Amino acid sequence: MIDEHRLRRLKFRAWHRGTKEADLMVGGFFDTYSARWSEEQADWFEALLEEEDVEIMAWAIGTAPCPTRYEGEMMQAMRKLDYVPIAK
């Protein structure tokens, strides 16, 4: 189980990226998936948070190639974008 303090810190960092778009993408991803993460998945996300928002968003929407270290199950889930709320 992931330490609660670590999860709170990750959530804060996920939702305070600098732009609304990045907040919705990265924060929404955290809110949707973090409850089921293993330590390894939390490590992946924590490393991803060190990257620039424009890079993360480009990898997720497919406008830039994703580095090998971030490819896999977690990036595939991020690419679905079904966790981003859309106002109607």
Secondary structure as GFF3:
##gff-version 3
##sequence-region A 1 88
A	DSSP	alpha_helix	4	15	.	.	.	ID=ss1
A	DSSP	alpha_helix	20	22	.	.	.	ID=ss2
A	DSSP	pi_helix	23	27	.	.	.	ID=ss3
A	DSSP	alpha_helix	28	33	.	.	.	ID=ss4
A	DSSP	three_ten_helix	34	36	.	.	.	ID=ss5
A	DSSP	alpha_helix	39	48	.	.	.	ID=ss6
A	DSSP	alpha_helix	53	61	.	.	.	ID=ss7
A	DSSP	three_ten_helix	68	70	.	.	.	ID=ss8
A	DSSP	alpha_helix	73	80	.	.	.	ID=ss9
###
